[in-house]
């Protein structure tokens, strides 16, 4: 058992020393992206665009929820159950919008920090 631990430790340390040396020599085929018409945009920029689009769509959904709540309230006709349901929808939409705006602020801060840190 002791011999197995020594051999596995030796193999692990050897791998730590040898693999980084060969990793620079391996062609991962990243040059083929431009040949096939793909963009060479930085992955961080692409991820930030995806996050912005996703949060934008969520923001639109939250605004639609608020509008539906307002519509239900206006068409409630004095029915307290419908008014209560409409108030709950509006509150849920406002809370969702606040969460989305907070997520956007955090994501923008993190992405800007990553972009500035590497430059």
C-alpha positions in Angstrom: 0.0 0.0 0.0 2.8 2.4 0.9 4.6 1.6 -2.4 1.4 2.5 -4.4 1.2 5.9 -2.7 4.8 6.6 -3.5 4.5 5.6 -7.1 1.2 7.6 -7.6 2.8 10.6 -5.9 5.8 10.3 -8.3 3.5 10.1 -11.4 1.5 13.0 -10.2 4.6 15.2 -9.6 6.0 14.2 -13.0 2.7 15.1 -14.7 2.8 18.5 -13.0 6.3 19.1 -14.4 5.8 17.7 -17.9 2.3 18.6 -18.9 2.7 22.4 -18.8 5.7 22.1 -21.1 3.8 20.2 -23.7 0.6 22.2 -23.3 2.2 25.2 -25.2 3.2 22.9 -28.1 -0.3 21.5 -28.6 -2.3 23.0 -31.4 -5.9 23.3 -30.3 -7.2 24.3 -33.7 -8.1 27.8 -32.7 -6.8 29.1 -36.0 -9.5 27.2 -37.8 -12.2 29.5 -36.3 -11.3 32.4 -38.6 -11.0 30.1 -41.6 -14.6 28.8 -41.1 -16.0 32.3 -40.7 -16.3 32.4 -37.0 -15.4 35.6 -35.1 -12.2 36.1 -33.2 -13.9 38.2 -30.5 -12.7 37.7 -27.0 -14.8 35.1 -25.1 -15.4 37.6 -22.2 -17.0 40.0 -24.6 -19.2 37.3 -26.1 -20.3 36.1 -22.6 -21.1 39.7 -21.5 -23.3 40.1 -24.6 -25.1 36.9 -23.8 -25.6 38.0 -20.2 -26.9 41.5 -21.3 -29.4 39.9 -23.8 -30.6 37.4 -21.2 -31.1 40.1 -18.5 -32.7 42.4 -21.1 -35.3 39.7 -21.9 -35.9 39.1 -18.2 -36.4 42.8 -17.8 -39.0 42.9 -20.5 -40.8 39.9 -18.9 -40.9 41.7 -15.6 -42.3 44.9 -17.2 -45.0 42.8 -18.9 -45.9 41.2 -15.5 -46.3 44.7 -14.1 -48.5 45.8 -17.1 -50.7 42.7 -16.7 -51.1 43.4 -13.1 -52.1 47.0 -13.9 -54.5 45.8 -16.6 -56.1 43.4 -14.1 -56.5 46.1 -11.5 -58.1 48.5 -14.0 -60.5 45.8 -15.2 -61.3 44.4 -11.7 -64.5 46.4 -11.5 -64.4 46.7 -7.7 -63.9 43.0 -7.1 -61.5 42.8 -4.1 -60.2 39.4 -5.1 -59.1 40.6 -8.5 -57.6 43.8 -7.0 -55.6 41.7 -4.5 -54.4 39.4 -7.3 -53.4 42.4 -9.4 -51.5 43.9 -6.5 -49.6 40.7 -6.0 -48.7 40.6 -9.7 -47.5 44.2 -9.6 -45.4 43.5 -6.4 -43.9 40.4 -7.9 -43.0 42.3 -11.1 -41.4 45.1 -9.2 -39.4 42.7 -7.0 -38.3 40.7 -10.1 -37.3 44.0 -11.8 -35.2 45.0 -8.8 -33.5 41.6 -8.8 -32.8 41.8 -12.5 -31.3 45.3 -12.2 -29.2 44.2 -9.3 -28.0 41.1 -11.3 -27.2 43.4 -14.2 -25.1 45.8 -12.0 -23.2 42.9 -10.5 -22.6 41.2 -13.9 -21.4 44.6 -15.4 -19.0 45.1 -12.5 -17.5 41.7 -12.7 -17.2 41.7 -16.5 -15.6 45.2 -16.5 -13.2 44.1 -13.7 -12.2 41.0 -15.7 -11.6 43.0 -18.8 -9.5 45.6 -17.0 -7.5 43.0 -15.0 -6.2 41.2 -18.1 -5.3 44.3 -20.2 
